[in-house]
Amino acid sequence: MSEQIDDALRWGRDRISACSETARLDAELLLAYCLDKPRSYLYGRPEQELSQPCWQKYQQLVQKRLEPTPVAYLLGSREFYSMEFTVTPAALVPRPETELLVELALELIPIASTYRVCDLGTGSGIIAITLKKQRPLASILATDVDPGCLVLARDNALRHGVEVEFIESDWYRQLAQGTVFDLIVSNPPYIAANHPFLTQGDLPAEPGLALTPGTTGLEALEQIVSHAPRYLVNGGYLIVEHGYDQQAMVAELLKAQGFGEIRCVTDYNDLPRTSVAKLVENLNSGA
Ligand SMILES: C[S@@+](CC[C@H](N)C(=O)[O-])C[C@H]1O[C@@H](n2cnc3c(N)ncnc32)[C@H](O)[C@@H]1O
């Protein structure tokens, strides 16, 4: 039996609504992918019959979506900052909130001069690659402790034709001695290991290493902030994404390391999400 586009979408939406708040959108994305057409194609042809192979492939993807597998993993791709990135289960699915971090970084990176930027925990490479695309003169180094992420990030850099230096490193640990940056950015894991959030939605399908750094949720932020002064020039900046309830704790960490001009910016849901700080007093210098 063959199905029409609108019936298939309804069928998919009804099933996917068991695991997703965006069931209709998910169904549209999956069906458009099976048809190898943009989503808009579906709206103009609600009565078009699907071929048997297309209907079968769509049913399989809907089934996988229910596991739940994030749509981005099923499609192998996700848009970030108006660019398409290859996405695999090796890395976190890019989040729209992270575009805020990119915006804040772009405000600081001059267009017409070289600027040294480090992206810690690069995952699929979205932050480093977007920054390089927008600021071609900047030199960008990106790290991740997970070699699988680095394979993906390098693929994405190739896909977008940009040069980023990728290094396998536990935060700063494998950086060459004496390396300094004008700006360090990071979207680290920040969810506490026993947080119920980790069992909800698509999170169980994403790499634990990308989501949780330990029991408090602050372990990675502590590492990143406490060692940042050693890798920043005086007057350099640090931008970190964090949990909506971690703003005050992150501000304390930053102050303790000699950062000032600290500001926290809210995301599209009005949640305090990203903190920017300037290294005003390098407590490491002369040590
Ligand atoms: C929240 S994900 C962010 C990925 C990507 N930057 C993004 O915004 O989509 C955090 C990343 O930090 C990496 N990570 C976790 N622990 C790390 C460590 N000790 N050193 C370096 N990277 C680490 C994870 O592998 C993951 O790719």
The ligand as a Tripos MOL2 file, in Angstrom:
@<TRIPOS>MOLECULE
LIG
   27    29     1     0     0
SMALL
NO_CHARGES

@<TRIPOS>ATOM
      1 C1         28.6980   20.4180   25.4170 C.3       1 LIG1
      2 S1         29.7810   19.6400   24.2700 S.3       1 LIG1
      3 C2         30.0670   21.0090   23.1770 C.3       1 LIG1
      4 C3         30.4720   20.6160   21.7980 C.3       1 LIG1
      5 C4         30.5270   21.7980   20.8210 C.3       1 LIG1
      6 N1         31.5180   22.7820   21.2360 N.3       1 LIG1
      7 C5         29.1690   22.4360   20.6870 C.2       1 LIG1
      8 O1         29.0030   23.5610   21.1890 O.co2     1 LIG1
      9 O2         28.2700   21.8000   20.1110 O.co2     1 LIG1
     10 C6         31.2770   19.5380   25.2290 C.3       1 LIG1
     11 C7         32.4780   18.9620   24.5160 C.3       1 LIG1
     12 O3         33.5520   18.9180   25.4640 O.3       1 LIG1
     13 C8         34.2990   17.7480   25.2540 C.3       1 LIG1
     14 N2         35.0120   17.4250   26.4850 N.ar      1 LIG1
     15 C9         34.5550   16.8000   27.5860 C.ar      1 LIG1
     16 N3         35.5350   16.6610   28.5030 N.ar      1 LIG1
     17 C10        36.6520   17.2280   27.9540 C.ar      1 LIG1
     18 C11        37.9900   17.4050   28.4190 C.ar      1 LIG1
     19 N4         38.3760   16.9610   29.6090 N.pl3     1 LIG1
     20 N5         38.8610   18.0550   27.6030 N.ar      1 LIG1
     21 C12        38.4650   18.4890   26.3910 C.ar      1 LIG1
     22 N6         37.2070   18.3400   25.8940 N.ar      1 LIG1
     23 C13        36.3120   17.7190   26.6720 C.ar      1 LIG1
     24 C14        33.2750   16.7130   24.8480 C.3       1 LIG1
     25 O4         33.8720   15.6300   24.1550 O.3       1 LIG1
     26 C15        32.3140   17.5540   23.9980 C.3       1 LIG1
     27 O5         32.6700   17.4940   22.6420 O.3       1 LIG1
@<TRIPOS>BOND
     1     1     2 1
     2     2     3 1
     3     2    10 1
     4     3     4 1
     5     4     5 1
     6     5     6 1
     7     5     7 1
     8     7     8 2
     9     7     9 1
    10    10    11 1
    11    11    12 1
    12    11    26 1
    13    12    13 1
    14    13    14 1
    15    13    24 1
    16    14    15 ar
    17    14    23 ar
    18    15    16 ar
    19    16    17 ar
    20    17    18 ar
    21    17    23 ar
    22    18    19 1
    23    18    20 ar
    24    20    21 ar
    25    21    22 ar
    26    22    23 ar
    27    24    25 1
    28    24    26 1
    29    26    27 1
@<TRIPOS>SUBSTRUCTURE
     1 LIG1         1 GROUP 0 **** ****
